[in-house]
Amino acid sequence: MPQIGVSDDLYEQIRAESAGEEMEATLWEMVGSYRRQNNPEADPN
């Protein structure tokens, strides 16, 4: 699996958003949110 390096500030933001759930699930939610905001046609749901 590829590894992605992030700054300490971004890591802390992701950790705070996770609030007890798995960080990977939080990352997918953040990616989906970003995708919908920046390219609404990419995700019809």
N, CA, C and O atoms as a printed pandas DataFrame, in Angstrom:
     atom_number atom_name residue_name chain_id  residue_number  x_coord  y_coord  z_coord
0              1         N          MET        A               1    0.853   -1.174    0.000
1              2        CA          MET        A               1    0.000    0.000    0.000
2              3         C          MET        A               1    0.899    1.237    0.000
3              4         O          MET        A               1    1.884    1.284    0.736
4              5         N          PRO        A               2    0.569    2.238   -0.819
5              6        CA          PRO        A               2    1.376    3.459   -0.857
6              7         C          PRO        A               2    1.293    4.222    0.460
7              8         O          PRO        A               2    0.293    4.157    1.175
8              9         N          GLN        A               3    2.344    4.929    0.755
9             10        CA          GLN        A               3    2.367    5.760    1.955
10            11         C          GLN        A               3    2.393    7.221    1.544
11            12         O          GLN        A               3    3.039    7.596    0.565
12            13         N          ILE        A               4    1.684    8.036    2.301
13            14        CA          ILE        A               4    1.621    9.465    2.022
14            15         C          ILE        A               4    2.156   10.195    3.247
15            16         O          ILE        A               4    1.710    9.949    4.368
16            17         N          GLY        A               5    3.101   11.084    3.034
17            18        CA          GLY        A               5    3.632   11.896    4.128
18            19         C          GLY        A               5    2.822   13.178    4.260
19            20         O          GLY        A               5    2.516   13.826    3.259
20            21         N          VAL        A               6    2.479   13.539    5.470
21            22        CA          VAL        A               6    1.730   14.775    5.713
22            23         C          VAL        A               6    2.403   15.556    6.827
23            24         O          VAL        A               6    3.150   14.999    7.633
24            25         N          SER        A               7    2.132   16.838    6.860
25            26        CA          SER        A               7    2.690   17.684    7.908
26            27         C          SER        A               7    2.067   17.317    9.253
27            28         O          SER        A               7    1.004   16.699    9.316
28            29         N          ASP        A               8    2.744   17.707   10.313
29            30        CA          ASP        A               8    2.207   17.456   11.658
30            31         C          ASP        A               8    0.868   18.152   11.849
31            32         O          ASP        A               8   -0.029   17.602   12.488
32            33         N          ASP        A               9    0.723   19.360   11.301
33            34        CA          ASP        A               9   -0.538   20.094   11.437
34            35         C          ASP        A               9   -1.691   19.358   10.759
35            36         O          ASP        A               9   -2.781   19.241   11.320
36            37         N          LEU        A              10   -1.439   18.863    9.546
37            38        CA          LEU        A              10   -2.490   18.119    8.835
38            39         C          LEU        A              10   -2.810   16.815    9.556
39            40         O          LEU        A              10   -3.975   16.432    9.663
40            41         N          TYR        A              11   -1.790   16.139   10.047
41            42        CA          TYR        A              11   -2.011   14.900   10.784
42            43         C          TYR        A              11   -2.906   15.155   11.997
43            44         O          TYR        A              11   -3.828   14.384   12.265
44            45         N          GLU        A              12   -2.637   16.227   12.724
45            46        CA          GLU        A              12   -3.443   16.550   13.906
46            47         C          GLU        A              12   -4.879   16.893   13.517
47            48         O          GLU        A              12   -5.817   16.554   14.239
48            49         N          GLN        A              13   -5.054   17.567   12.373
49            50        CA          GLN        A              13   -6.407   17.883   11.909
50            51         C          GLN        A              13   -7.170   16.601   11.577
51            52         O          GLN        A              13   -8.339   16.465   11.937
52            53         N          ILE        A              14   -6.522   15.674   10.900
53            54        CA          ILE        A              14   -7.161   14.402   10.551
54            55         C          ILE        A              14   -7.490   13.620   11.809
55            56         O          ILE        A              14   -8.576   13.052   11.921
56            57         N          ARG        A              15   -6.566   13.585   12.754
57            58        CA          ARG        A              15   -6.784   12.869   14.010
58            59         C          ARG        A              15   -7.965   13.463   14.768
59            60         O          ARG        A              15   -8.785   12.729   15.319
60            61         N          ALA        A              16   -8.052   14.789   14.799
61            62        CA          ALA        A              16   -9.157   15.455   15.491
62            63         C          ALA        A              16  -10.489   15.152   14.802
63            64         O          ALA        A              16  -11.497   14.935   15.474
64            65         N          GLU        A              17  -10.501   15.137   13.469
65            66        CA          GLU        A              17  -11.717   14.822   12.720
66            67         C          GLU        A              17  -12.156   13.381   12.947
67            68         O          GLU        A              17  -13.350   13.083   12.906
68            69         N          SER        A              18  -11.203   12.490   13.186
69            70        CA          SER        A              18  -11.518   11.068   13.367
70            71         C          SER        A              18  -12.364   10.842   14.602
71            72         O          SER        A              18  -13.276   10.015   14.589
72            73         N          ALA        A              19  -12.075   11.558   15.655
73            74        CA          ALA        A              19  -12.846   11.486   16.906
74            75         C          ALA        A              19  -13.262   10.059   17.264
75            76         O          ALA        A              19  -14.438    9.789   17.506
76            77         N          GLY        A              20  -12.294    9.159   17.295
77            78        CA          GLY        A              20  -12.572    7.803   17.744
78            79         C          GLY        A              20  -12.815    6.796   16.632
79            80         O          GLY        A              20  -12.724    5.592   16.873
80            81         N          GLU        A              21  -13.121    7.251   15.420
81            82        CA          GLU        A              21  -13.287    6.269   14.351
82            83         C          GLU        A              21  -11.938    6.061   13.659
83            84         O          GLU        A              21  -10.980    6.792   13.909
84            85         N          GLU        A              22  -11.882    5.081   12.809
85            86        CA          GLU        A              22  -10.631    4.781   12.115
86            87         C          GLU        A              22  -10.208    5.964   11.246
87            88         O          GLU        A              22  -11.038    6.582   10.579
88            89         N          MET        A              23   -8.928    6.269   11.259
89            90        CA          MET        A              23   -8.435    7.391   10.466
90            91         C          MET        A              23   -8.663    7.165    8.977
91            92         O          MET        A              23   -8.926    8.120    8.247
92            93         N          GLU        A              24   -8.570    5.927    8.514
93            94        CA          GLU        A              24   -8.779    5.655    7.093
94            95         C          GLU        A              24  -10.201    6.014    6.680
95            96         O          GLU        A              24  -10.407    6.580    5.606
96            97         N          ALA        A              25  -11.177    5.694    7.514
97            98        CA          ALA        A              25  -12.566    6.041    7.207
98            99         C          ALA        A              25  -12.728    7.559    7.138
99           100         O          ALA        A              25  -13.425    8.076    6.265
100          101         N          THR        A              26  -12.085    8.262    8.056
101          102        CA          THR        A              26  -12.143    9.722    8.060
102          103         C          THR        A              26  -11.509   10.286    6.800
103          104         O          THR        A              26  -12.039   11.224    6.203
104          105         N          LEU        A              27  -10.376    9.722    6.390
105          106        CA          LEU        A              27   -9.716   10.192    5.170
106          107         C          LEU        A              27  -10.624   10.022    3.952
107          108         O          LEU        A              27  -10.701   10.916    3.109
108          109         N          TRP        A              28  -11.313    8.876    3.853
109          110        CA          TRP        A              28  -12.210    8.663    2.718
110          111         C          TRP        A              28  -13.360    9.663    2.742
111          112         O          TRP        A              28  -13.777   10.148    1.690
112          113         N          GLU        A              29  -13.878    9.977    3.931
113          114        CA          GLU        A              29  -14.939   10.978    4.038
114          115         C          GLU        A              29  -14.435   12.345    3.593
115          116         O          GLU        A              29  -15.137   13.073    2.891
116          117         N          MET        A              30  -13.210   12.693    4.004
117          118        CA          MET        A              30  -12.630   13.977    3.620
118          119         C          MET        A              30  -12.393   14.041    2.106
119          120         O          MET        A              30  -12.636   15.075    1.485
120          121         N          VAL        A              31  -11.921   12.947    1.517
121          122        CA          VAL        A              31  -11.693   12.904    0.072
122          123         C          VAL        A              31  -13.025   13.071   -0.662
123          124         O          VAL        A              31  -13.110   13.825   -1.631
124          125         N          GLY        A              32  -14.047   12.379   -0.210
125          126        CA          GLY        A              32  -15.362   12.492   -0.844
126          127         C          GLY        A              32  -15.914   13.899   -0.748
127          128         O          GLY        A              32  -16.477   14.415   -1.713
128          129         N          SER        A              33  -15.760   14.514    0.395
129          130        CA          SER        A              33  -16.228   15.884    0.584
130          131         C          SER        A              33  -15.486   16.847   -0.337
131          132         O          SER        A              33  -16.099   17.706   -0.971
132          133         N          TYR        A              34  -14.176   16.702   -0.408
133          134        CA          TYR        A              34  -13.366   17.543   -1.291
134          135         C          TYR        A              34  -13.793   17.355   -2.743
135          136         O          TYR        A              34  -13.935   18.318   -3.497
136          137         N          ARG        A              35  -13.992   16.108   -3.112
137          138        CA          ARG        A              35  -14.358   15.789   -4.491
138          139         C          ARG        A              35  -15.702   16.402   -4.864
139          140         O          ARG        A              35  -15.852   16.957   -5.953
140          141         N          ARG        A              36  -16.687   16.304   -3.960
141          142        CA          ARG        A              36  -18.008   16.874   -4.235
142          143         C          ARG        A              36  -17.941   18.396   -4.349
143          144         O          ARG        A              36  -18.645   18.986   -5.168
144          145         N          GLN        A              37  -17.101   19.033   -3.533
145          146        CA          GLN        A              37  -17.006   20.497   -3.565
146          147         C          GLN        A              37  -16.287   20.982   -4.813
147          148         O          GLN        A              37  -16.605   22.057   -5.321
148          149         N          ASN        A              38  -15.323   20.218   -5.319
149          150        CA          ASN        A              38  -14.490   20.679   -6.413
150          151         C          ASN        A              38  -14.861   20.112   -7.774
151          152         O          ASN        A              38  -14.422   20.627   -8.801
152          153         N          ASN        A              39  -15.664   19.056   -7.789
153          154        CA          ASN        A              39  -16.089   18.453   -9.053
154          155         C          ASN        A              39  -17.395   17.714   -8.813
155          156         O          ASN        A              39  -17.402   16.485   -8.741
156          157         N          PRO        A              40  -18.505   18.441   -8.687
157          158        CA          PRO        A              40  -19.788   17.792   -8.348
158          159         C          PRO        A              40  -20.210   16.692   -9.323
159          160         O          PRO        A              40  -20.892   15.752   -8.915
160          161         N          GLU        A              41  -19.826   16.781  -10.592
161          162        CA          GLU        A              41  -20.216   15.761  -11.563
162          163         C          GLU        A              41  -19.502   14.439  -11.337
163          164         O          GLU        A              41  -19.949   13.405  -11.832
164          165         N          ALA        A              42  -18.397   14.456  -10.596
165          166        CA          ALA        A              42  -17.598   13.241  -10.369
166          167         C          ALA        A              42  -18.301   12.253   -9.448
167          168         O          ALA        A              42  -18.032   11.053   -9.501
168          169         N          ASP        A              43  -19.196   12.750   -8.609
169          170        CA          ASP        A              43  -19.860   11.888   -7.628
170          171         C          ASP        A              43  -21.351   12.181   -7.646
171          172         O          ASP        A              43  -21.803   13.102   -6.966
172          173         N          PRO        A              44  -22.127   11.413   -8.410
173          174        CA          PRO        A              44  -23.558   11.713   -8.562
174          175         C          PRO        A              44  -24.379   11.492   -7.299
175          176         O          PRO        A              44  -25.538   11.906   -7.268
176          177         N          ASN        A              45  -23.846   10.866   -6.262
177          178        CA          ASN        A              45  -24.638   10.580   -5.049
178          179         C          ASN        A              45  -24.603   11.704   -4.081
179          180         O          ASN        A              45  -25.216   11.621   -3.017
